Amino acid sequence: MESVSKTTSSPKNGLLGFMRSLGPGVMMAAAAVGGSHLVASTKAGAIYGWQLAGLILLVNLFKYPFFKAGVQFTVGTGKSLVEGYANLGRPYLWVFTLLSVVSGIINTAALLLFSASLLNYFIPFDLPLPVLCSIVLTICLAILFAGHYKALDTLSKIIMTTLTIATVVAVTIAVGNPVEPVAQFEAPSPWSIAAIGFLVVTMGWMPAPIEISSITSMWLKSQQRHTEVTAKSALFDFNVGYLGTALLALVFVALGALVIHGSGVELSASGVGFTHQLVGLYASTIGEWSRMLIAVIAFFCIFGSTITVIDGYSRVISESQRLLLKQPQANPKVTQTWMVIVSACALSIILFLMSALMPMLDFAMVMAFMTTPVFALLNYLLVSRTELPKELAMTQGLKRLSQVGLIYLFGFLALFIWWKWLM
């Protein structure tokens, strides 16, 4: 196969060639740093200080092989992970498709709401939230329809560069001016039954649900149509993106620990409320001038996630439809149609079912968390049972890490089921 033969070549332009090959890994990072980083990581620092920093790093390590599987399988075989699921059996593909449709719509609705609420910081006059959501959605679709993969690739690089610089600047400022703990403050322990719910959601969505690996796989296939992709360049791209998400998670933990932890402020239960609270608390701690800096960080986080989620879920749903209908070739217009369908359904939820959005988001999170070990196992089986080029094959070390990761994921699932329904 042509795609397999490409894996044995080397990039011609050294570091410049590597930089040009960056794409799917950076887009994965842009999709991951939304709710899991801005909300979950920051809340972890705000509530528990630095106590969960090690666990967050450990979770990123345990999930690494299952996200990497998307790169290994796609570059090594020329097929997407979705095609791999189809080869395992149609029931797996049906479950994946239904989960992707539900998750894509609900996650897009939640991210649109987040983006719109933060966009309000940059508009000098008041607009209703549904109007702001429509503005964000129109911008997202215009970017995707104008350039599709190339536009998203370029935008993701800009967003991740801006986000990284702005976040490091913010943390550097916070280190020099941390919050003063209130009198007799005692940090709560995350290692208690009361904290299981928070731990499960945070760990399950850190750095992102496992199905994002299938989205990365689809982006990689699209990248292969625009540029030469080698095993070395694809793995470099993936590692840069994945390491970036892990480090940014720690940076957001630092923001919460330095700015909110110990302040005595009661945190908002909703993600939208918490993002505004974070911006306000940071401004009151560091200075009013920093309000816009934090608002920019938060907006880029959520906007980047919004546009990549619309694109990514639409791609995998379109690919799933093709395989279920046994069509020989992908049709870009079908993907664009799914972008419109996912976006329209998400906007409808905001317009007509706003009060039900959080329960639906909770449902999507629970479903994604409960299916994460299943898709992790599928990814492991696909990579370990497929004959891949040497540079893409699973090493003994990665195999052991995968097995430990599976024990962790299924263990957390058992803990969640016990806590949610049996305790």
Residue pairs with C-beta under 8 A, 6 or more apart in sequence:
1 77
1 78
2 78
3 75
3 77
3 78
3 224
3 229
4 76
4 77
4 78
4 389
6 75
6 224
6 228
6 229
6 230
7 75
7 76
7 230
7 231
7 389
7 391
7 392
8 230
8 231
8 389
8 391
9 228
9 230
10 230
10 232
11 17
11 18
11 21
11 228
11 230
11 232
11 233
13 20
17 233
18 233
18 236
18 237
20 227
21 223
21 227
21 229
21 230
21 233
21 234
21 236
21 237
22 157
22 236
22 237
22 240
22 241
23 153
23 156
23 219
23 220
23 223
23 237
24 71
24 216
24 219
24 220
24 223
24 234
24 237
24 238
24 241
25 71
25 216
25 237
25 238
25 239
25 240
25 241
25 242
26 153
26 156
26 157
26 160
26 237
26 240
26 241
26 244
27 152
27 153
27 156
27 216
27 219
27 241
27 308
27 312
28 67
28 208
28 212
28 215
28 216
28 219
28 238
28 241
28 242
28 245
28 308
29 156
29 160
29 241
29 242
29 244
29 245
29 248
30 156
30 159
30 160
30 304
30 305
30 307
30 308
31 208
31 212
31 215
31 304
31 305
31 308
31 309
31 312
32 207
32 208
32 212
32 245
32 305
33 160
33 163
33 207
33 245
33 248
33 301
33 304
33 305
34 111
34 114
34 301
34 302
34 304
34 305
34 306
34 309
35 110
35 111
35 114
35 205
35 271
35 302
35 305
36 202
36 205
36 206
36 207
36 208
36 249
37 207
37 245
37 248
37 249
37 252
37 301
38 252
38 275
38 278
38 298
38 301
38 302
39 271
39 274
39 275
40 201
40 202
40 205
40 206
41 56
41 202
41 206
41 249
41 250
41 252
41 253
41 256
42 252
42 253
42 255
42 256
42 260
42 274
42 278
43 198
43 202
43 256
43 267
43 274
44 52
44 56
44 190
44 198
44 202
44 253
44 256
45 52
45 53
45 252
45 253
45 254
45 255
45 256
45 257
45 258
45 260
45 261
46 256
46 257
46 259
46 260
46 261
46 267
47 188
47 190
47 198
47 256
47 261
47 267
48 187
48 188
48 189
48 190
48 261
49 187
49 257
49 261
49 262
50 253
50 257
51 187
51 189
51 190
52 190
52 199
52 202
52 253
53 250
53 253
55 190
55 199
55 203
56 202
56 206
56 246
56 249
56 250
56 253
57 246
57 249
57 250
59 203
59 206
59 408
60 206
60 207
60 242
60 245
60 246
60 249
61 401
62 401
62 404
62 405
62 408
62 409
63 206
63 207
63 210
63 376
63 405
63 409
64 242
64 401
64 405
65 379
65 380
65 383
65 394
65 398
65 401
65 402
65 405
66 210
66 213
66 375
66 376
66 379
66 380
66 402
66 405
67 210
67 212
67 213
67 216
67 238
67 242
68 235
68 238
68 242
68 398
69 81
69 213
69 379
69 380
69 382
69 383
70 81
70 213
70 214
70 216
70 217
70 220
70 379
71 216
71 217
71 220
71 234
71 235
71 238
71 392
72 383
72 388
72 392
72 393
72 394
73 79
73 81
73 84
73 217
73 379
73 382
73 383
73 386
73 388
74 80
74 81
74 217
74 220
74 221
75 220
75 229
75 230
75 231
75 234
75 392
76 231
76 386
76 388
76 389
76 392
76 393
77 84
77 386
77 388
78 224
80 214
80 217
80 218
80 221
80 319
81 213
81 214
81 217
81 379
81 382
82 93
82 96
82 214
82 217
82 218
82 316
82 319
82 320
82 323
83 319
83 323
84 378
84 382
84 386
85 92
85 93
85 96
85 214
85 378
85 382
86 92
86 93
86 323
88 378
88 381
88 382
90 324
92 378
93 320
93 323
93 324
94 324
95 371
95 374
96 211
96 214
96 316
96 320
96 375
97 317
97 320
97 321
97 324
99 211
99 367
99 368
99 371
100 211
100 313
100 316
100 317
100 320
101 313
101 317
101 342
102 364
102 367
103 209
103 211
103 313
103 364
103 367
103 368
104 309
104 310
104 313
104 314
104 317
104 342
105 342
105 345
105 346
105 349
106 346
106 349
106 357
106 360
106 361
106 363
106 364
107 309
107 313
107 361
107 364
108 306
108 309
108 310
108 313
108 342
108 343
108 346
109 345
109 346
109 347
109 349
109 350
109 357
109 360
109 361
110 271
110 357
110 361
111 302
111 305
111 306
111 309
112 133
112 136
112 137
112 306
112 346
112 347
112 350
113 129
113 133
113 272
113 350
113 357
114 271
114 272
114 275
114 302
114 306
115 133
115 136
115 299
115 302
115 303
115 306
116 129
116 132
116 133
116 135
116 136
117 129
117 132
117 272
117 275
117 276
118 275
118 276
118 295
118 298
118 299
118 302
118 303
119 132
119 135
119 136
119 299
120 126
120 127
120 132
121 279
121 291
121 292
121 295
121 299
122 295
122 299
123 132
127 135
129 350
130 347
130 350
130 351
133 347
133 350
134 347
136 303
136 306
137 343
137 346
137 347
140 303
140 306
140 307
140 310
140 343
141 310
141 339
141 340
141 343
143 151
143 152
143 155
143 307
144 151
144 152
144 307
144 310
144 311
144 336
144 339
145 336
145 339
147 154
148 222
148 311
148 332
149 219
149 222
149 223
149 225
149 226
150 226
152 307
152 308
152 311
153 223
155 304
155 307
156 304
156 308
159 300
159 303
159 304
160 244
160 304
162 296
162 300
163 248
163 297
163 300
163 301
163 304
164 244
164 248
166 293
166 296
166 297
166 300
167 248
167 251
167 252
167 255
167 297
168 251
169 293
170 255
170 282
170 290
170 293
170 294
170 297
171 251
171 254
171 255
171 258
173 286
173 290
174 254
174 255
174 258
174 259
174 282
174 285
174 286
175 254
175 258
177 285
177 286
178 258
178 259
179 258
179 259
179 260
179 261
179 262
179 263
179 285
180 262
180 263
181 261
181 262
181 263
182 262
182 263
182 264
185 262
185 264
187 261
187 262
188 195
189 195
190 198
190 199
193 419
193 423
196 415
196 416
196 419
197 419
200 369
200 412
200 415
200 416
200 419
201 365
201 369
203 412
204 365
204 368
204 369
204 372
204 412
204 416
205 365
205 368
205 369
206 249
207 242
207 245
207 246
207 249
208 245
209 368
209 369
209 372
210 371
210 372
210 375
210 376
210 379
211 316
211 368
211 371
211 375
212 312
213 375
213 379
214 316
214 375
215 308
215 312
215 313
215 315
215 316
216 238
216 312
218 312
218 315
218 316
218 319
219 312
219 315
220 229
220 234
222 315
223 229
231 389
231 391
231 392
232 391
235 391
235 392
255 278
255 282
256 278
259 278
259 281
259 282
259 285
259 286
260 267
260 278
260 281
263 281
263 285
265 277
265 281
267 274
267 277
268 274
268 276
268 277
270 358
275 298
275 302
278 294
278 298
279 291
279 294
279 295
279 298
280 291
282 290
282 291
282 294
283 290
283 291
283 294
310 339
310 342
310 343
311 339
313 338
313 342
314 335
314 336
314 338
314 339
314 342
315 335
317 338
317 342
318 330
318 331
318 334
318 335
318 337
318 338
319 330
321 334
321 338
322 329
322 330
322 331
322 334
349 356
349 357
349 360
350 357
353 360
366 420
369 413
369 416
370 413
370 416
372 409
372 413
373 406
373 409
373 410
373 413
376 405
376 406
376 409
377 406
380 402
380 406
383 394
384 394
384 399
384 402
388 394
394 402
